[in-house]
Amino acid sequence: MAQATPKGMRLHIGLFGRRNVGKSSLLNAIVRQQVSIVSEFAGTTTDPVEKPMELLPLGPVVFIDTAGIDDEGALGDLRIQKTRKTLDRVDLGVIITDGKWSTFEQSLLDELKNRTVPAIVVFNKTDNKTPEQELVDSLIEQQICVVQTAATNNVGILDFRQALLDSAPAEFIDNPAIVGDLVGPGQTAVLVVPIDKEAPKGRLILPQVQTIRDLLDSDAMCMVVKERELHAAMENLKHPPKLVVTDSQAFLKVAADTPPDVMMTSFSILYSRFKGDLVTQTLGAMKIEDLKPGDNVLIAEACSHHPIGEDIGRVKIPRWLTQYVGGKLNFTTVQGQDFPDDVAAYKLVIHCGACMWNRRTMLNRILKCRKAGVPITNYGLVIAYSLGIFERALQPFPAALEACKNNNVK
C-alpha cells in the first residue's frame, strides 16, 4: 500500500500558484480522486492538503496542495505564511498558472531556484487560454520543464505525470542507504534497542524499524538486543559484527561492552547523515566547547509527543550539557513546524534525527542556521560529545571523523 511508506521517505511535491488557477483540480486529476475541494470561488483551499500516493516507476510521493499565495486580508496572510513554510519541505515545486506570468510567478520560480529545488511550470486551463509562445520558449531556455493542461477535462495529465518523473531529484531514484553501505552483504550489525518508558508499547520506533529494513535490503544480517544483553550477544557471535548501533541514551554502556576494534555509532547519528548533513552537524557539536553559562540553546524536535519521565530532549540533554558547561543554560524546546524564522538569539541549535521528515526540510533548517551564523547539531552527536566518546561514535564516517580531527577535538 502507498500509505505503508513513512511520509519522511516520500518525494514531497508542492503545488503553488495564485488562487483559482486550478491547483486542486490538477491534484485531483493526477491522483484520480477528489482529494481537494474544487470551486469556482477563489481561495477554497485554506490550508496545505497532503495526499500520499505511489507514482510509478518513481515510488512513494506526497503531493502538497497549497492555499493561493496571493490571498488577501489577515486570514489570507496566515494562509500565505503556511504556504511559504511548505517551500521549506518540498523536493519538487510545481508553479501553476492560468496563463498569467508576472513578477509574482517569477518570484516563486526564483525562490525554488535559490533553494536548488527542481521546478515545473504548468499552464492550466488551456481550454480557455493558451500561453504566449514567447513565454514558453523563454522558460524552456532556462531549462524549466513546461506542461500545458486542462485539468478539469483531463487534458495533459499524462504529460504532467511524465514531467514529475523526469524532474525528480536523483536521490529519490538512487535510494540512499541508512546503514547498509556501512555493513555490506553477509556481514552483521548489532542493534541495541533499550526498552524503557518512552519505548512505544508493542513496537519499535521508526528509525529502528527503518534501519532493520535497510540492512535486509542490503543483504546484511542484524541482531537486535537490549543494552543489558549486548555483552552476552557479542560473546555468542562466532565472528565480531561489522557495526554496533545503539540508542544514543545507552551510549556509555554500549561503548563499554563493544570491543574497541568494532565500529559503534547511534541511530541518531545515522539519521544525521541520512536526513541532514553529518559533517556540518559534527562541526556544530564541537561548538559545545564555546558554550558558557547563561547562553541560549534551542532544542528542536520534528514530531510532537507527550514527554514522559526522563525525556531525551527536555531532561537528559539539558542535564548532560549543563554538567559539561558547568553552569545553567537557557533551553528553549520547539516541536513540529514551529521552528523560529530567526535563530540568531541562540548559541547552538540541537535537532533530533528528523526521522519523520524528508531530507529537504532538515537541510533547509541547516541552511537557515548557517545563514544566521548559528551552529546546528544533532541529539546523538551532542550526547556522544558530552559523554566523551565523540570520535568513537564517528568511526564509521571518515569525512566526519576527519572534520573532527582537523578541528582539534580531544
Secondary structure as UniProt FT lines:
FT   HELIX           2..4
FT   HELIX           7..9
FT   STRAND          11..17
FT   TURN            19..20
FT   HELIX           23..31
FT   TURN            42..43
FT   STRAND          49..55
FT   TURN            56..58
FT   STRAND          59..65
FT   TURN            69..70
FT   HELIX           73..86
FT   HELIX           87..89
FT   STRAND          92..97
FT   HELIX           103..114
FT   TURN            115..116
FT   STRAND          119..123
FT   TURN            126..128
FT   HELIX           133..141
FT   TURN            142..143
FT   STRAND          145..148
FT   HELIX           151..153
FT   HELIX           157..167
FT   HELIX           171..174
FT   HELIX           180..183
FT   TURN            185..186
FT   STRAND          188..192
FT   TURN            197..198
FT   TURN            201..202
FT   HELIX           206..217
FT   TURN            218..219
FT   STRAND          221..225
FT   HELIX           227..229
FT   HELIX           230..236
FT   STRAND          243..246
FT   HELIX           248..250
FT   HELIX           251..257
FT   TURN            260..261
FT   STRAND          263..266
FT   HELIX           267..275
FT   HELIX           278..286
FT   HELIX           287..290
FT   TURN            293..294
FT   STRAND          296..301
FT   HELIX           312..316
FT   HELIX           317..325
FT   STRAND          330..335
FT   TURN            336..337
FT   TURN            344..345
FT   STRAND          348..351
FT   TURN            355..356
FT   HELIX           359..372
FT   STRAND          376..378
FT   HELIX           379..386
FT   TURN            387..388
FT   HELIX           390..393
FT   TURN            394..396
FT   HELIX           398..406
FT   TURN            407..408
//
